[in-house]
Amino acid sequence: MKLKITAAMLAGAALLSGCANTQAPAMGEAEFCQATLAMAFNRDAAAISVEQLEEYWRVDYQRPNGKLSQHRCKVEGEQVIWGNYPDGRWRDMEFDANYSYAIEGNELVITEQGRSGEKQQRFSF
């Protein structure tokens, strides 16, 4: 009898702990690239698809004129670097805007540092 009560109590505790789980969603390079390109091109992140290739991520979205816009993206430390797909130059030169990411709670924060200053955009995935 005591074993049944203990098992029921453990099952209930496990169920309740699952309900109270407030961990941040898993975010990785795909989301960093998706959010960076959304910010760079003023697009909705949900409308951007990301596919992992061998050395980088391919990032696609549909332009308003119906054409597909394709880019590539890589993450180096906290920096997110993009270029045109398949072989456009990486946007990492002196006068290119720099993008970095940070995770704050449940949000992904992309920071753009460019000639006109710094701006940030928050994303939830």
Secondary structure, 3 states (H helix, E strand, C coil): CHHHHHHHHHHHHHHHHHHCCCCCCCCCHHHHHHHHHHHHCCCCHHHCEEEECCCCEEEEEECCCCCEEEEEEEEECCEEEEEECCCCCECCCCCCCEEEEEEECCEEEEEEEECCEEEEEEEEC
